[in-house]
Amino acid sequence: MSSPAAIRGQEVRQRLLAAAAALIPERGWTAVSTRVLAERAGVTSSVVHYHFRSLPELLNEAVISAMRGMLGELDPILDASGTPADTIDALLAGLDGYSGTDPMTLLFTEAYLAATRDDRLRAAMLDVIDEFRGQVADRLRAAGIAEPEATAAVVMATLDGLMLHRSLAPEQGPVAAVLRRLVSGPAR
């Protein structure tokens, strides 16, 4: 059983992570300061540094947590999909709630850009992406799709691209049919 102080500490830590995940899409990665973050979380700046060694560490953890949460929501959807075409439809349906200008899309966009300058963030994001890509590849392999890892990589990169493009062009045409063809080829 945790002490009341430990429970409060965890609550403060979660408030800081939630504040960071909200501020990044609102202001942009580089405009999130310790002061602004502390204000949003309802704590002093010193509390931020008590819970995290640095602001970049806090921002990175907030993004990785959000990514894991979003991809975790897709697990039951993928589990319910039978064929590779069903998997494509499920993944595309999972994107339906994202307009391109919603906070999660903006958070991911900011994170991808920040990862080009932060090796730790890039490695952590790759771990999350590789884990999910592996789940998709496993489904494709089980269905006898040739080169399941490469196919999963293309599918995942396409989904990322579609999500990013929604901010510029919300209507994207019949991409489901194209992706279904990608996963309908015979095993080789």
C-alpha positions as CSV (number, residue, x, y, z in Angstrom):
1,M,0.0,0.0,0.0
2,S,1.3,3.4,-1.0
3,S,1.6,6.3,1.4
4,P,-0.6,9.4,1.0
5,A,2.5,11.4,0.0
6,A,3.4,8.8,-2.7
7,I,-0.1,8.9,-4.0
8,R,-0.1,12.7,-4.1
9,G,3.3,12.6,-5.9
10,Q,1.9,10.3,-8.5
11,E,-1.1,12.5,-9.0
12,V,1.1,15.6,-9.4
13,R,3.3,13.7,-11.9
14,Q,0.2,12.7,-13.9
15,R,-1.1,16.3,-13.9
16,L,2.3,17.4,-15.2
17,L,2.2,14.8,-18.0
18,A,-1.4,15.8,-18.9
19,A,-0.5,19.5,-18.9
20,A,2.4,18.8,-21.2
21,A,0.3,16.7,-23.6
22,A,-2.2,19.6,-23.8
23,L,0.3,22.4,-24.1
24,I,2.4,20.9,-26.9
25,P,-0.4,21.0,-29.5
26,E,-1.7,24.4,-28.2
27,R,1.7,26.2,-28.2
28,G,4.2,24.1,-30.1
29,W,7.0,22.0,-28.6
30,T,9.5,24.7,-28.2
31,A,7.0,27.2,-26.6
32,V,6.3,24.9,-23.6
33,S,8.3,26.3,-20.7
34,T,8.6,25.1,-17.2
35,R,6.7,28.1,-15.9
36,V,3.8,27.7,-18.3
37,L,3.7,23.9,-17.6
38,A,3.7,24.5,-13.9
39,E,0.9,27.0,-14.1
40,R,-1.3,24.7,-16.2
41,A,-0.7,21.8,-13.7
42,G,-1.3,24.0,-10.7
43,V,2.1,23.6,-9.2
44,T,5.3,25.6,-8.7
45,S,8.2,25.4,-11.2
46,S,10.3,23.6,-8.5
47,V,7.8,20.8,-8.4
48,V,8.3,20.2,-12.1
49,H,12.0,19.6,-11.5
50,Y,11.3,17.5,-8.4
51,H,9.4,15.0,-10.6
52,F,11.5,15.2,-13.8
53,R,15.2,15.8,-14.4
54,S,14.4,18.2,-17.2
55,L,11.6,19.7,-19.3
56,P,12.6,17.7,-22.4
57,E,12.3,14.5,-20.3
58,L,8.8,15.5,-19.2
59,L,7.7,16.4,-22.7
60,N,9.1,13.1,-24.1
61,E,7.4,11.0,-21.5
62,A,4.1,12.9,-22.1
63,V,4.3,12.1,-25.8
64,I,5.3,8.5,-25.4
65,S,2.5,8.0,-23.0
66,A,0.0,9.5,-25.4
67,M,1.3,7.4,-28.3
68,R,1.0,4.2,-26.3
69,G,-2.5,5.2,-25.2
70,M,-3.6,5.9,-28.7
71,L,-2.1,2.7,-30.2
72,G,-3.4,0.7,-27.2
73,E,-6.9,1.8,-28.2
74,L,-6.4,0.0,-31.6
75,D,-5.5,-3.3,-30.0
76,P,-9.1,-4.5,-29.5
77,I,-10.0,-3.2,-33.0
78,L,-7.2,-5.2,-34.5
79,D,-8.0,-8.3,-32.4
80,A,-11.5,-8.2,-33.9
81,S,-10.3,-8.0,-37.5
82,G,-10.2,-11.3,-39.3
83,T,-8.6,-10.8,-42.8
84,P,-5.8,-8.4,-43.8
85,A,-8.4,-6.3,-45.5
86,D,-10.4,-6.1,-42.2
87,T,-7.1,-5.0,-40.5
88,I,-6.7,-2.2,-43.0
89,D,-10.3,-1.2,-42.5
90,A,-9.9,-1.3,-38.7
91,L,-6.7,0.8,-38.8
92,L,-8.4,3.4,-41.1
93,A,-11.4,3.5,-38.9
94,G,-9.1,4.2,-36.0
95,L,-8.1,7.4,-37.7
96,D,-11.7,8.6,-38.2
97,G,-11.6,10.5,-34.9
98,Y,-8.6,12.6,-36.0
99,S,-9.3,15.7,-38.2
100,G,-5.7,16.8,-38.7
101,T,-6.2,19.8,-36.5
102,D,-7.2,17.9,-33.3
103,P,-4.9,17.9,-30.3
104,M,-3.7,14.4,-30.8
105,T,-2.7,14.9,-34.4
106,L,-0.9,18.1,-33.5
107,L,0.8,16.4,-30.6
108,F,2.1,13.7,-32.9
109,T,3.2,16.2,-35.5
110,E,5.1,18.2,-33.0
111,A,6.7,15.0,-31.5
112,Y,7.8,13.8,-34.9
113,L,9.5,17.2,-35.6
114,A,11.1,17.3,-32.1
115,A,12.4,13.7,-32.6
116,T,14.5,14.9,-35.5
117,R,16.5,16.9,-32.9
118,D,16.3,14.6,-29.9
119,D,17.9,11.2,-30.1
120,R,16.2,9.9,-26.9
121,L,12.7,10.9,-28.1
122,R,13.4,9.4,-31.5
123,A,14.5,6.1,-29.9
124,A,11.5,6.0,-27.6
125,M,9.1,6.8,-30.5
126,L,10.7,4.1,-32.6
127,D,10.2,1.6,-29.9
128,V,6.5,2.4,-29.7
129,I,6.1,2.4,-33.5
130,D,8.2,-0.9,-33.9
131,E,6.0,-2.6,-31.3
132,F,2.8,-1.7,-33.1
133,R,4.3,-2.4,-36.5
134,G,5.2,-5.8,-35.2
135,Q,1.6,-6.5,-34.2
136,V,0.4,-5.6,-37.6
137,A,3.2,-7.7,-39.2
138,D,2.2,-10.7,-37.1
139,R,-1.4,-10.4,-38.4
140,L,-0.2,-10.2,-41.9
141,R,2.1,-13.1,-41.5
142,A,-0.6,-15.3,-40.0
143,A,-2.7,-14.5,-43.1
144,G,0.1,-15.6,-45.4
145,I,1.0,-12.1,-46.8
146,A,4.4,-12.0,-48.4
147,E,7.0,-9.8,-46.6
148,P,4.8,-9.0,-43.7
149,E,7.3,-6.7,-41.9
150,A,7.9,-4.6,-45.0
151,T,4.2,-4.6,-45.8
152,A,3.4,-3.5,-42.2
153,A,6.0,-0.7,-42.5
154,V,4.4,0.6,-45.6
155,V,0.9,0.4,-44.1
156,M,2.0,2.2,-40.9
157,A,3.9,4.9,-42.8
158,T,0.9,5.4,-45.0
159,L,-1.4,5.7,-42.0
160,D,1.0,8.3,-40.4
161,G,1.1,10.2,-43.7
162,L,-2.7,10.2,-43.9
163,M,-3.0,11.5,-40.4
164,L,-0.5,14.3,-41.1
165,H,-2.1,15.1,-44.5
166,R,-5.6,15.6,-42.9
167,S,-4.4,19.0,-41.6
168,L,-4.0,20.1,-45.2
169,A,-6.5,18.0,-47.1
170,P,-9.2,16.4,-45.0
171,E,-10.7,14.5,-48.0
172,Q,-8.2,11.8,-49.1
173,G,-10.1,9.7,-51.5
174,P,-10.4,5.9,-51.7
175,V,-7.2,5.0,-49.9
176,A,-8.8,2.0,-48.2
177,A,-9.1,0.2,-51.6
178,V,-5.4,0.9,-52.4
179,L,-4.2,-0.4,-49.0
180,R,-6.5,-3.5,-49.2
181,R,-4.9,-4.4,-52.6
182,L,-1.5,-4.1,-50.9
183,V,-2.4,-6.8,-48.4
184,S,-4.4,-9.0,-50.7
185,G,-1.5,-10.5,-52.7
186,P,-0.7,-14.1,-52.5
187,A,2.1,-15.4,-50.2
188,R,5.4,-16.0,-52.0
